[in-house]
Amino acid sequence: MLAVRALGKSVPGPRRLFRNLDLSVAAGELVAIIGESGVGKSTLLNILAGLDDADEGKVAIDGIHLGTLDEAARTRLRRERIGFVFQAFHILPYLTLRQNVALPLALVSPDAAEADRRADAMLDAVGLDGRGGGYARDLSGGELQRVAIARALVHRPALILADEPTGNLDPDTAARVLALFATAVRGHGAAGVMVTHSEASAAIADRVLTLGADGLVDRRG
């Protein structure tokens, strides 16, 4: 599902974040990536989503090479096949929570009633039952994170990317959200990549990889 070959990225300074990075994630597999602050974990996710460009190497999603797509085609690919849980949430304050979660569905389907039904079901799944008509201003940081996770999963994407998905959640809610995340990956045959600093979060993954300057290392050796 996801194939990454010889990826390299530097940032102004100049400073190389990583090089020769290879990664393959199969449908139904969940991979956790850990590493020290500043090694480029979030940058890597942005490259996988086509939001940033690598300096070298290739990224393919279900056989589609991102480097061959123009920006319009990358946008369509993200809408239809990728779910992304951002650290900064990116919840739109002028839309209700239901509308925020339904947004990926609204972009690809005209069935507004079905989009609302699925959005409410996802809000229920992340513990925000009956809150669909509310707005972001009424939520805590942890609740906003749950909305962001619901939005990323609602359209059943082929590739799910998550940047510290439980960073603002209490332990009980984090466990519930991680279970939902794992079910979305394994139950729907998606490929999942999660960046986290939490050993507890990483423990749910099928593989745990450490990111460093020379790429990814499987912690199992």
N, C-alpha and C positions, 0 to 999 in steps of 0.2 A: 504493500500500500504506500509506504513512505520509503524512499531510497535517497540517501545522501552520500555523495562521493567526493573525497579530497577537498572538503570545504575549508576555506581560509578567510579570515576577517581581521583587519587592523582598524584602529581608531586614530584620530589626530593625536599627534605627539612626537613622532609616530609610535604606536604601541600595538604589537600583534596580540590579538585576543586568543586566537587558536589557528591551527593549520592542520592539514591532512586529516580532517574530521570525517569519519565514515559512520553512517547510521542506517540501519534498516529496521523498520517496524512493520510487522505483519498485521493484517486485519484481525481484530479481536485481541491484540496485544497492548499492554500498558507498560510504558517505559518511564522511569523516574530519572531525572538528571539532577545531580547535586554538585556543589563546588563552592569555593570561596567567593566572597563578594568581589565583583569586578572582573571575574574571569570571562564574562560574556554570555551568561545563561539566558538573560532576556533578549539579548541581541540575536542569539541563535534561534529562539522562538520566532522573532520577527522575520528572520530570513526564511524559516520554514513556511511561514504564512505568506510570503511574498510581499511583506511590508518594508523590507530592507533588502539590499543586494549584498551578496558575498563578493569578496575580491577575486576569489577563484573557487572552482568546484561546481558541482551540479546538485540540484534538488529536483526530485520527481515525485509527484503525487498521483498514484494510480496510473503510472506510465506517462504522465504529462509533465514535461520539463518546464519549470517555471521560467528559465532563461529564454525560452522561445516565445513567451507570451508578452503582448503589450499590456499597458496598465489596465485598459478596459477588460481584457481577457482575464487578467489576474483578479480584478474585482469580481467578475462573474464566478470565478473558481472559489473565491473566499465565501461569497454569498451562498453557493450551492453545496460546497463540499467541506468547508472548514468551520469549526467552532473554536473560538478563542476566548479564554478567560484572562482578561488583563488585570495586572496589579492595580491599575488606577480606575477600574470598574467601567468608566465611560458610559454611565447610565444617563440618559437624556432627561434633564429636570422638568421639561415642559410636557413630557408624555407620562401617562400613568404607568404603573409597574407592569400591568398587563400589556400595554402597548409596547413597552420596552422589550419585554420577553418575546412578544409576537413579531417583532421587527424582522428577524431573519425569514420568517414565513411570509410576511407581507411583501417582501422583496421578490419572492419567487412564485407566489400563488395569489389569485384574486379572491379566494374563499376566506373572507374576513371572519365569519362565524366559526369555522374550523380552527383558524389561527387563534382566536380568543379562547376556544375550548382547550386547545393544547397548551396555551400559555398558562391558563389557570391550573391545569393539571401539573405543570412543571413547578409553578409557585407552591402548590400543595406539597410536592415532592421535596422541596428544599425548606419546608417548615414555615411558609408564608401563606397559609390557608386564609382565604377570604380577603387578602390584601391587594388584590389586583387593581382596584380602583384608586389606590393611594398613590402618593408621589414620593420621589426620592428625598425630598426635604424632611419627610417624617421618619426616615430610617436611620439606624446606626450604621457604622462602618461594616460590621459583620452582616447586617441585613442587606446592605448594598452588594456585598460580595455574593450573597446567595442569589440575588436577582441576576447578577452577572453570570453566574454558573447556570441558572435556569435558561437564560437567553442563549448561552453557548451550546446547550444540549437540545433545545426545543426542536430544531429542524433535522435531528438525527444525522449529524455530519459524518463524512467518511474519515476525517482527520480531526481529532480534538486536541488542542494545545492549551495548556494551563500554566500560568505564571504565578506561583505561590497561591494556589486556590484556597488554602485554608489559613492564610496569614492573619486574618482579622477575626477568626472564629474561636469560640470557646471549645474545649475538648469534645463535648457531647455533639455539638453541631458539626464540628470538623469531621468526626467519625461518620455522621449521617451523610454529609456532603461527599466524602471520599467513597462511601459505599455506592452512592448514586453515580458518581463519576466512573467508578469501576464497572458498574452495571451497564452504563451507557456505552462504554468501550467494548466490553465482552459480549453483552447481550445483543448489540446491534452490529457487531462485526466491524467496529471502527478501529482505527489506529490511534493510540493515545500517547502523548508526550507531556509529561508534567515536570516543571522545574520547581524545586522546593529546597528549603534548608532544613526541613523537618524530617528527622529519621522515621518518626511515626507515620507521616504521610507517605514517605518513600516505601515503607514496608508493604503497602498494598500492591505495589507494582510487580510485574512479572520479571523485570530486570531493573537493576539500579546501576547507573553509569555515573562516573565522576568526570566532570569537564575540567580540563587543564589546557595549557598552552599547546600541547601536542595532540589535542583531540580528546576523544572519549575513551575511558578505561572501564571495563566491566569489573565491578567490585568482587565478583566471584572469582576473578583471576582467570 
